[in-house]
Amino acid sequence: MHLEPIVSFAILLAVILIVPLCFERLKLPGLLGLLVAGVVLGPNGLRLLDTDSETMKLLSDIGLVYLMFVAGLEVDLDEFQANRNRSIGFGGFTFAVPLIVGTIVGRMFGFGWNASILIGSLFASHTLLAYPIISRLGVINNEAVMVTIGATIFTDIGALMVLAVCVSIHQGEFTALSLITLLGSLALYSVLILVGFKRIGKEFFRRSGDEEGNQFLFVLLVVFIAALGAEVIGVEKIIGAFLAGLAVNSVLGESPVKEKVIFVGNVLFIPIFFVDLGLLIDIPGFISSLSSIWLTVAIVVGLVSSKFGAALLAKLVYRYNWQEMLTMWSLSLPQVAATLAATLVGYRAGLLTENVLNGVIVLMLVTATLGPLITARSAANLVPTVPSSVEPESNLSLHWSDEVDSKPLTIVVPVYNPKTEQFLIEMAALLARHESGKLVPLAVTTAQASMDAPELKNALQRSELLLSRATELSREFGVNAEPLSRIDDSIAQGISRASREQNADLIVMGWGKTTGFRARLFGTVINSVLWSSHCPVAVTRLLDSPGSIHRILVPIDTLTHRAVRLVRFAQILAASNLAEVTLLHVCDRHTTPSRIAWTEEQLNLLTAKYSPHTRTTVLVVPSDNVAATIINTAKSFDLVVLRSIRQRLRIGELAISDLTTEVVQHLTCSVVLLGEPQRQSVPALLDMRGQVIPASS
């Protein structure tokens, strides 16, 4: 018994590591594997795990809180504000209609009004499982999609509020006064969390600077204080966790701390919650409940039909087309985060029966599979929309900021490896010469405890040699160079701070083909610079002299302003080298020929507007395997220019899927990864009429 916590935790880690991978190889959801593992290892199987043990209770509760915190963290408040009225309208439809249908289902099967309304609230929320699909298809800026994303905040908060009231009614004598007191306390508590924690968080992050460890601990503290506060006022802790996610959303932004917070939850605590959910499934009871399978059927059919009805109402009121309506329906269909959390709370409180729990688990599996499938088909033919356009820029330039000034283009080039220094300086010189700019070769030396340490002296001498060589190379290519040597706490901070002080427009860094510990260490430097820099960062892996580059491939994912900048970078490099640029767009296999032709037309308009004198071709390829298509196409090119995209883990995902990393690992030519500063979301490039909106931000 004295080994019980360690044994249980070791078993859970093994399950989380092995089971989802096995199920995904069988083309089955990893979450299903966790549920099955819970059943097999639970009281109805091998009895290796016990849901009543202190270890499982603690870890499962943390997973439950973390699940709702990540759900709040994933809500895009900017999208909600941008389409507030319609988001509230559709949120009202997709909340009220399923709530009514779910309540009717509960009453049909003999549940009381309180339990029936709680069942209805389970129908009301939704999880945006198909978000990565619409992002890949480039339709995230379509108004119907943005409205659906914005409606998530309304439906999730509404469902959790209904849960709080229903549980409160069930736990004791309930009066009108107690209802008013509960709602008043909940309102004050929500304001305290949303406003107070947001302000405290911004101040703490401002004072803590680059201390990511302390920032990570602060976020965790906020989550569990919010959960504790919710229980103090008499509501479920998951409500506090969800509000905490909303509160720190704008504080974290798209920072590395947010990535770490979501990563820890999705690879450890949230999977444990799903394993514990599997422990609750009573197989004999589940089999015996097949006689009442009509409850499960009613739950699934009621949810699917009510969400369809809500989307149909939105279509009629806001005059969306059928493709947009189907996309709204499929996006609001999956029931995972808030639904499962509320179901477990209701089950533990004695409000919901085991049959309802089993029915909701089936509902989760059905909707989590059906929703993304419908989204992939219906969203493939949507068109991005934006409310307005801006005036085109007259010149093709690498000045990326919104400020218009006459300062020359400034490119910072960190130098540290004599073997790659020449190609790196040559690449930066080609860009700077085209823009009549200057280079700032930068050598950063890590600070020592003592400024007269021999190690520091030797490092500074080495930096001077690198800078002297970089200056000579710059002059050979006809570009002015202003070398800079710097001592800083870390290499990444030194690069980011020096670039800010020099008001750089671009950072050009090298990336060798080394592997092992050294590569991992260097990758950390690159990631830190990408996250913290104020300007774009071009990470290069050059296998040959940039002067010998004649064919450049630019994969285009979505038609946004950032895509314009990617094209501009490639075309300026091509203009400096008399090279040819090919734009590659990999679309969904189900994309219609008319949509493919439309995409080709818009890409041709894009190239004609920004660089009419550069030889540019457009290639649109339907395929389900984006990475393989890019890799195969790149075999006949000298250079591939990619966006460096950091993909966040979403609820229900148990592994990081980074398309850029997969492509780079298999490319046999030179590569440039162009990463941009972490800013707010970027508006779409194309409107409904197919007009190109130029990049001005």
Number of C-alpha atoms within 10 A of each C-alpha: 5 6 7 14 14 11 14 17 16 12 15 22 15 11 20 25 16 13 18 23 18 14 16 14 10 10 9 14 19 24 21 20 23 27 23 19 22 31 24 18 20 22 18 15 15 11 13 14 25 18 18 12 12 12 17 22 15 13 19 22 19 17 23 28 28 28 29 29 31 27 26 26 25 22 22 19 18 14 20 22 12 14 19 18 14 21 26 20 19 28 29 18 23 33 28 21 23 27 26 20 25 26 24 18 21 24 17 13 13 10 18 14 14 20 23 26 24 29 32 28 31 30 35 36 31 26 28 25 25 23 16 16 18 22 13 17 22 22 23 24 25 20 22 29 25 23 25 27 27 27 31 31 24 21 27 27 17 19 24 26 17 20 26 25 19 21 21 19 15 15 11 8 8 12 10 8 9 13 14 11 13 18 15 12 15 20 11 11 19 19 13 15 23 17 14 13 21 20 14 14 21 15 12 15 17 11 10 13 10 12 11 16 11 15 20 17 13 14 21 16 12 21 26 20 16 28 24 17 19 23 14 11 14 15 24 24 25 29 30 29 31 28 28 29 27 25 27 26 21 17 21 22 15 18 14 18 19 21 17 16 21 22 20 13 23 24 19 17 21 29 30 28 27 25 28 28 22 24 28 22 22 18 17 9 12 17 11 12 17 12 9 13 16 13 20 21 14 18 24 19 13 20 27 23 16 25 29 22 17 23 28 21 19 24 20 11 12 13 12 18 12 13 18 24 24 22 27 30 27 30 26 30 34 28 26 24 24 29 26 22 21 25 24 19 20 23 15 11 14 14 22 19 16 16 20 19 21 22 21 24 22 16 25 21 16 16 23 22 17 15 23 23 14 17 24 21 18 22 27 23 19 24 22 25 22 15 9 8 14 10 9 13 12 9 9 15 16 21 19 17 13 9 9 8 8 6 9 14 22 24 26 30 28 29 23 18 13 11 9 18 21 17 20 25 28 20 18 29 29 23 27 25 17 17 18 14 20 23 28 27 26 25 25 24 22 17 17 14 7 9 11 9 11 11 13 18 13 11 16 19 11 15 21 16 13 22 25 13 17 28 20 15 19 23 12 12 14 14 22 19 22 14 19 18 18 17 17 16 12 13 21 24 19 22 25 21 17 21 24 15 8 13 16 23 21 27 27 23 25 22 20 16 9 10 10 7 9 10 14 12 11 18 14 13 16 19 15 17 25 26 19 18 24 22 23 22 25 27 23 22 22 21 16 13 13 22 15 10 18 16 19 25 27 25 25 24 18 22 23 22 20 21 21 22 23 21 25 18 19 26 28 22 25 22 18 17 18 16 21 20 26 20 21 22 25 23 25 22 14 14 20 14 10 10 15 19 11 14 21 19 13 18 23 16 15 22 22 14 16 21 17 13 10 17 16 21 15 18 16 17 16 17 16 13 12 19 18 14 18 22 19 11 15 24 14 13 18 21 28 27 23 25 20 20 14 19 13 18 23 21 20 20 19 21 15 14 13 14 14 16 13 13 17 20 10 14 17 16 18 21 22 24 22 23 24 22 15 16 10 10 11 12 20 26 25 24 18 12 9 16 13 21 22 22 22 15 11
